[in-house]
Amino acid sequence: MLHSPSIRAEESAAAHAAIHKQSGAECIVQALEAHGVRTVFGIPGGSNLPLYEALGKSERVRHVLVRHEQAAGFMAQGVARLTGRPGVCIATSGPGATNLLTALADADADGVPVVAITGQVPRALLGTRAFQEADITAMSRPAVKASWTVRSADELVALLDNAFETAASPRPGPVLIDVPKDVQLEMTTNTPRRAHESRLADNCGQALDMDRVAHAAAQLAGASRPVILLGAGAVRSNSGDLACRLAATLGAPMAATLLGLGAVSREHPGFLGMCGMHGTAEANRAVAGCDVLLSVGARLGDRTTGRLEGFCPQARIVRIDADPQARRCDEDIFLAGDAGDVLATLLPMLESIGPRRKPGSACINGESEFARSGSCPDAGDGPRNVIRMAGEIMGPDAIVVTDVGQHQMWTAQAYPFARSGRWLTSGGLGTMGFGLPTAIGAAMTCPGDRVLLVTGDGSLLMNLQELATLRESGADIAVLLMDNGGLGLVRQQQDLFHGGRDDSSVFRAGTDFAAVARGFGIQAWDLETTCDGPGMLAEALSARGPRLIRVPVDEHAAVWPMVPPGEVNTCMLDAGKAEAALGQNPA
């Protein structure tokens, strides 16, 4: 029997569709490949096994088995913070998915693009309190830019495209896609059609308001005491050179937020260091005394500003940020856009106007002294000096990761930052346990680069199990452990402001971290066992592969200067002022 041409065409189309059908799980893997993802981090479970089956067939996407899902989220951050492209983490339903939440909230606080893909119970079981069911879409909404539960395999490709675009667009951040197990198994003819490069183009996507830029240029040109404050946006846009040119044009000093460190070299003669709670006296005084502050990609969080009404009390604030909704301060001029694009437009305007300031009136005492001598010097082998020596040994190209605590602030104060984008730390959320997994993700992203993780005993214990992942990866990471037997930054505040009641922040049972590291198969050195601390430090840091170096730190060592919580940034305590205050108000 002969068939008409239309019938034959329909049969051919049906046959073609049948040949090109694939499961939802296969669709996810193809989308990851299309978006240029090369490494994903996660743990398999019952609800995401179809995805893992498809992932095992991929020749382009590598899976790294972590020991805790939170670590998977931080490893994805290591990828994203270094490359600016979304990192990907995977978890199963229920506890696997909920374990991701801290890492996603951390990424949201610092504007880090992460795509989390979670397994979920089959659609028929949703809402029935099934085994390992959790409404992760609802739970994650406060911690992510967007979250979706996939209802069919046909919509997976569009949702994945949307997820990567949303994660990378201003302001970058995490997203979550929850995929029921039966959707992973469901067949679809939808496939990724576009190359990943096209999706991340025009990351800012907004035109500059030229009238506002001109107004900002006029304000800066007419300032007598301008200061430039560099934040994470200056690092993300790699606009440090433009900032230096702008500073030279204005004769203005520069300071940085915690996440803005590295945007310009610490050795730059006009760089005052970090401002804020544990910033330098030079930076805090300059910012407090300026008449125009140019904030470049800084969110101006409370640890940077101190008490808000005392922040730049006499200044007009010109603020550059990619996210028009990120508005904490009442700035006078807000310029929405990529920091590099705005500075590139602002600079020729300023050069053509020419600052109208009297020569020398912008000079602030101490700016060149900081660049020459460094901040907060320690005597002997104090923790800041150890960190400074570590930086000299590791070299200017090393990737530097920290956890959260005293060691983080000492690193921010003392490390010789020279390159933009090599400093990875948890800023907005301040998450202990961030360091080790983030360092692993960073090392796997840039396998030829040296990685230094500065951590504390409290922070390392939060994700200690990832030493197993580190050993398996063989990553070239030096773990510099500052061990003071407790939660140092918490104990410092307890001693200063809470009557010295620090029982809750002291570890009564010590941990032999060198023995623990060796138990995971990792090289270890303990500076407490040698009379030549600098020599052992140099030997350990010059080695290669996974290694841990324990540095004993006095339990009463503190971070100075320090702005008391709720105070203005000019009310800085140092060791002498703190001792005097404690003497007047004994515990």
Helices and strands as residue ranges (DSSP letters): H 5-19, E 22-23, H 24-34, E 39-42, G 46-48, H 49-55, E 62-65, H 69-83, E 87-91, H 95-98, H 101-110, E 114-120, G 123-125, H 136-140, G 141-143, E 146-149, G 153-155, H 156-168, E 174-180, H 181-185, E 187-188, G 196-200, H 210-221, E 226-230, H 232-236, H 240-250, E 254-256, G 258-260, E 271-274, H 281-289, E 292-296, H 302-305, G 308-310, E 316-321, E 333-336, H 339-353, H 367-373, H 383-394, E 399-402, H 406-414, E 423-424, H 435-445, E 451-456, H 457-462, H 466-473, E 477-483, H 488-497, G 503-505, H 513-519, E 523-526, G 527-529, H 533-542, E 547-552, H 575-584
